[in-house]
């Protein structure tokens, strides 16, 4: 064992692991970190994330800039969860991916019980790359499946083939503990039969976790423009609601618990990293367009690649915007975010975290939503009913 930064640190699968003192409560000081890798083979028409394509010549420079931003930590930080997202992190070749994983080990030290997730597309993984990830302590893969239907994959502009998915899942399971899959519903022309087939094919591969997202038309994306021009037609709200409700029934029957509006897990396999976001706790964020939330200050990095490289490599701040909420604003935000969880808002922990009693912020609104059958209030927790989940965004607006 060696000593680093005042804590006892050991090695596990190439990553530093140990126990270190925490700095403040989890809603103020991060136990989680997100790192963004923006590179993709193709920018899908529905995607509004900070993604770049056709810029592979900048990968080396981007890693240098990312490492410079990591170095602003000044000293290694103890974390419990790390999420490597994108973009497509596994679009990187083995050499660049290993450089990235090695750098994490310098600045982000895992506690003994940790979760390390990497996002991947089915066409970007092979056994050597999976071995590399496993050797550096990755214990969870979030696989961007989206659909098993060729016609729906074409509309979503996904590059992989359905036949690749089972083989990749088998490879992952041979080395990595947990597999999560993302599925998208509400694709133009999709039927309940299409969605039922997607759910059945996903369940047949026995994932630990499923995220089911309704397709959104983000303004400015290619898919949004196609809808505006009449090239594609979005499903009606009634049709999309039927798909959402069908997923609830199918996944519950398959033994999955819905622990957040769009997320389902087998018992004991919830995504710990995303639970940090839904609790409105603090987190580090590094990379193009990434957001960090530390001591009540939320800062979001620039989304332009040239700007990010210039700022990070020159030692300047990479943030494009910064927001510091008042205690009341922060409490209201916490209330809105926590309501997405199956357990909803826990009165006692909410007051400990925010300093406000729930009734002071939204007592009359909560009572009215309970009367309408939208919320359930058992005196300890306030949470969405099944009916409430269908109109969650409206409920949250009312609470705010």
Secondary structure by P-SEA (a helix, b strand, c coil): ccccccbbbbbcccbbbbbbbbcccccccccbbbbbbccccccccccccccccccccaaaaaaaaaaaaaacccbbbbbcbbbbcccccccccaaaaaaaaaaaaacbbbccbbbbbbbbccccccaaaaaaaaaacccccccccccccaaaaaaacccccccaaaaaaaaaaacccbbbbbbbcccccccaaaaaaaaaaaaaacccbbbbbccccccccaaaaaaaaccbbbbcaaaaaaaaaaaaaaaaaacccccccccccccccccaaaaaaaacccccccccbbbbbcccbbbbccccaaaaaaaaaaccccccbbbbbcaaaaaaaaaaaaccccccccaaaaaaacccccccccaaaaaaaaaaccccccccbbbbccccccaaaaaaaaac
